Amino acid sequence: MSAVGLILFVCESDKLDPAVAQVGAQLGQAVVRARSAADALALADTTDFALILVGHAGDAAALLQTVGLVRANGRSSHTPVVVLGLPPSPPSAPALLEQVYEAGAIAALNDPVSPTILAAKARFYLDAFHTAAERRRAERALGQASARLETILAAANLAVWEWDIAADQVHGDARLAAMFGGVLPPGAPMAAYLAALHPDDLAATRARLRASIESGAGYDATFRVRAPEGRWRWVIARGQVDTGSDGAPRAVSGVVIDATRQ
């Protein structure tokens, strides 16, 4: 399995910290090197890293500047930054450690860096990175599927609806509102929709809806509704009864087909 470079190591030193190399190999990660803040920013602008390690090479000012620049960069502003190789500081003088955290680091490891501790931190951030990436992929796939479904529904002249029986609220898309006169707000009661039906179709439609709720069978009705311009339009309504955990009918959801345009 080829290593993937999700860890960026920034350090002015020419040598790769042995702990960083060991952890990279242990986790199957090719560590990407940057020897200056400028190089790190150039890489961070083109790659989403799971973790940025900033090594202390003896220049505290350069270290703090690098951490601050990485955190201020738009693409890497949310990437965890861990500082490595800080010289042990006495409890009476923790200035550099405090400055490292103020600059934006979320952790700092003293010199010599413990591979065990670094591996634990790196594994945690890599797992979080992969989880977030998978969530973004799922969200993109859902968005694409929703767009395709919307295209299909529009092409087929289908409106989607759901009736919350207990709350007596009907929710649907823009096509549903257009079919029923275009003036009904989201969450309007079922009676408001039935009021748009042709008087000759009202009783039979109500009976079919009631029978579906009582039996749990599918709902299927054909009726006329008044269009905004005043003419009558034939539509076909179909739906399924959804029940709660107690088996009682909770909602009816389905589609309405504009039969006049078919």
Summary of the structure (lengths in Angstrom):
residues: 262
radius of gyration: 31.1
end to end distance: 55.0
largest distance: 89.9
contacts: 765
relative contact order: 0.09
helix: 42%
strand: 26%
